[in-house]
Amino acid sequence: MSDLQPIEPEAAKDLYLDHRRNEVSDETLKSHRYRLGAFVDWCEQEDIYNMNDLSGRDLHAYRVYRREEHDLAPMTLQGQLSTLRVFLDFCASIDAVEEGLKEKVLLPSVRSVDQSRDRMLNQERIQPILHYLDRFKYASQEHVLFALLWKTGMRMGAARSIDLEHYHPDEKAVELHHRPDEDTPLKNGEHGERWVALSSDLVDLIDDYIRYQRVNVEDEYGREPLLTTKRGRISRSTIRRFVYEWSRPCVVGEPCPHDRDPNECPATNDGRPTDCPSTRSPHDIRTGSITAHLLNDVSVEVVSERMNVSADILDQHYDQRSHKEKMEQRRKFLEGGF
């Protein structure tokens, strides 16, 4: 302990965030700030004012506190504690905690089926949404957004980054460019830059949106976004709000699977209906889209390049086909050849 240098949790957190600022995206940095903020608040609550004093027992107490007091799901708790481990590793490098203290943060085991399968917006869920939007809100921003996310499997940030000049209807494609200095970074930086093919019906939809619905404005950098509001480029919060709202079955004329009165489900400030188990995020559309592509016999290699995700990560986090579904697909290839 004598080699450690005293530092308050809040100061250590600030040093860590500054250290990671140029290494991770703004969204990731924001997530780490929130997660570590919860830890710093707990330290203050427990009268821990010096990172040098942290012990394995303290870290176990914090793990139990987050799990019990905040009722976090195993997957959420795993993510928060993983960030804490990275933070403690940094703290060890600046002599704030003992080397190896991060190993005393025990991560909860999470079954892969619990990670994504129950959350993804699958084909059975997406079709009523797209049908409703096509019939009652054709070529609206919501319609284009859902169709684009579903048919391409791209991330929310990628869809938001598209400019009019990146859209090529004659070639049925869009270009994705990493421009972090102009508020349109891609998840994997320059490695995420690519051309993405579009279906003919998606091109027709986007053409009609541009012709009749798109607000003709520039963003603060003088660029012309594809998806716009009166204030400029569509925001991440607006995209999330659209997805939260339209992923409720009752909104698109489907019966409530939870036997609730839709009129008794008030929305929160971010537009997410309070306590509705059916709401989904943009990421859940991506997971469902990737799984649908694989179920339709699109190869892992093609999906990996189209969705900009490695085969290992795809298999671990996105491919939600059951073992039986995978077997039946293998059978199609084997029949007739052997």
N, C-alpha and C positions, 0 to 999 in steps of 0.2 A: 504493500500500500504506500510505502514511503516514496516510491517513484512517481506516483500519480500527482497530477496537478489539479487543484480544486476548480470546479466550474459548475455553475447552476444549470439545471436541466433546460431552462429556456434558452440560455446562451449556447449550450451545446446543440440544441435544435437549430438555432439560427446559423451556426457555423456549418452544420451538416447540409442545410438547404442551400446555402451559398456555394458549398462545394459541389453539389449535384446540379446546379443551375444550368450549366452548359452541357450536361451529360444526358439529361432526360427532357421529355417534352413538357410544355407548360401544364398540361393536364395531369401528368404523372407527378410533377412537383407539387401541384395543388393538392393531390391526393395524399402525398407524403406529409405535407404541412398539416392537413386535417388529422391524419392518423397519429402523428407525433404530438400534435396539440392535445389530444386526449390523454396521452401518456404524461405530458408535462403537467396537465391539470391534476392528474391523479397523484403525481409526486408532491405537488403543493398540498393536496388534501391530506397526504400521509406525512407531511412535514419532512420531506426529503429535499433538501436544498443544495446538496452536493452530489454530483454524479459518482464521485469516489465511493460513496457510502452504499451504492446499490449492491444487493446480494442476490443469489439465486432464489432465496426465499421471497424477496421482494417481487421478483419477476413472476414467480408463481402466483403470488397474491394478486398481481395486476391481471394476469391471465384469467384467474377465477372471477375477479371483479368485472372485467369486460364481458365475460360469458354470462354471469349470473345477473348483474345489475342492469346490463343493457340488452340482455336476451339476444345476443348475436348468433346467427346461424354459423355452423362450423366453417363454411366456405368464407364467410365474411371475417370471422375471427382469424382464420388462417392467413388471410391477406394482411390484416392489421398487424399480426405478430411477425409476419415475414418482414414487413417494413421496419418493425422494431429491431429485429435481428441485424438488418443492414445498418441501421442507425448505431447500434452498439458496437458493430465492427469498426465503424468510423471513429466512434468515441475511443476505442482501444488504440487507434492509430495516433490519437492526439493526447494520449496518456490521461484520459478522463475516467476510464474504467479498466478493470483488469482484463488482460488478454484472455480471450476465450469465453468471456461472460455471455456472449450471444448464444453459445451452445446450451445455456441453461434456460433459454426460452423454448419451451416445448410446443411444437405445432400440433394442432388437432389433426387427426387423420380424417380425410374427406374422400368418400367414394366418388369415383369419376362420374357415376350416374347421377349423384346428387349435385355435381358441379354445374351441369348444363342442361341435361335432358328435360327436367321439370320447368326450366325457364325459357327454353327456346320457343320462338314463334314459328311453329311448323306449318307445313303446307295446308293442313286441315284448318288451321286458325287464320292463315293469311288470305286464303281465297275469298271468304265472305267479306273481308275488309276491302280487298281490291275490287270485288264485284260492286260493293256499295259505293265506293268512291267513283268507280267508272260510271255508275248510273246516276248518282246524285251530285257529285262534285267533280265531274270530268275535267281533266287538265288543270285542276287546282294545284296549289303548291303541295298540299298534303298528298294528293294523288301521285304526283311526280316523285315525291320523296319516298313514299312507300314502295312504289314500283321500282325505283332506282336501287334502293337498298336491297330489296328482295331479289330482283333479277340479276344483280351483279355481285351481291354479297360484300360490297365494299363497306368500309368503316364510315361512321358518321362524319369524321373529319375529312375523309376523302371526298365524300359527296358535297360537303360544304365548300371545298376548295376549288371546285370546277368553275371556270370562267366561260363566257360565251365563246371565246376564241379557242377554248379547249374542246368544244363540242363540234363533231364532224358528222353531220347527218348523212352526207353522201357516202362516207366510209363506215357508217354505222358504228361509231366509236367515240370515246372520250379519252382525253389525256389527263393524267394526274401528275401534278408538279408540287414539289416540296418547297414552300416559301415561308419559312418560319418568321422572317423579319416583317412579313405582311399579314400575319395572323392566320395563315393557312398551312400549318405544318402537317406532314404526313407521319403516321405512327412510326414507320421505319426509316424516316428521313429520306435521303436520296435513293436508298434501296427500295423505297416504296413507289418511286416514279415509274409509270408504265402506261400503256394504252389498254383500254378495256373495251371489248366488243359489246355492242348493244343489239338486242333483237329488233326486228322491223316494227313490231307493235310499240315497243318502248320509244323508238325514234319518232314514230307518229305522235305519240303522247307528248313527248318533249317539244316537238315542233308546234303543236297546238297550244301548249302552255306558253311558249315564247311569243306566239302570235297573239294570243288573246288574254292571258292572265298575268304574265310576268310584269313586275313593276320595273320600269326602265330607269334604273339608277346605277350610280357607281359607288364603290366602297371608298373608304377613307384614303386608299392608296391609288385611286384613279382607275381601278380595274372594274370590269363589268362582270359581276357574278352571274352564274346561271340561276341559282336560287336566291331570290331577293325579298326584302320587305321594304317598306317606305323609308327605313333608316339605312338601307344598304344591304350588305351580305347577311344572309340568315344566320342567326346566332345558334350556338350549341344548345342553349336552354330552350329555344323555340323548337328545335328539332326534337329534343327529348319530350317537350310538352305535347307535340303532335303525336308522337308514338305512344306516350302514356294514354292520351285521350282516345285515340282510334283503336287501340288494342283491347279496349273493353268490349266484350261481345254485345252488350246491350246497345251501344252506340250505333252499331251497324245492323240492328234489327234482329240479332240473335238472342235467344232466351238467356237469362242470367244463370250461369252454372252454380251459383252460390245461393239461389233462392232469396235474393234481396230485391228490394224496391229501388230501381235506379235513381228515383227522385230523392232517396235518402242517402246518397253517396256524394257528399259535397267534395269539391276539389280543393287541394291545398294551393299554396301560393305558386308552386312550380307547375301547377296544372295536373298533378298526379292525383287521381281520385283516392281519397282516404281509405286505406285498408282494403282496397280491391285486390284480391289475389290474382286477378286476370291481367292486370297491367303488365306491360313488357317494355323493355328498353331497346334502343337501337341495336345494341350488341346482341340482344336475343333474336332480332331479325337476321343478323349476320350468321349466327349459329344455325338457325333454321335453314337459311339459304344454302350454306355450305353442306349441311346434311342432305338437303333436297337434291343438290347437284350430284352428290355421291350416290344417292339412291337411284338417280336417273342414269347411272353408269358412266358419269363423267370421271375420268381417271384422277387419281390422287395428284399426279404431276400437274395436270391442267388446272385443277382446283387450287393447288398450292400457288401457282404463278398468277392465276386470275385474281385470287383473293389476297395475295401477298402475305402468305403465312407458310412457315416451314412445314414439311411433312410431319416432323415429330410433334410440333405444337398442334398441328391440325388433328393428329390422331389422339393426342392427350386431352385437348380442350374443346374441339369443335365437332369431330365426327361422332354423331350421336346414333348411328345405326346400331341396332342390336346385333348380337352374335348370329342370330338366326337370319336376319336380313343380309348380313355379309355372306353367310353360307349360300343363300339362295342366289345372290349375285354371282358368286364363284361358280355355282352350278350352271348358270347360263353360258359361261365361257367354256366350261369343261364338256358340256353336252355337245355331241357332234364332233368333238376333236379326239375323244378317247373312247 
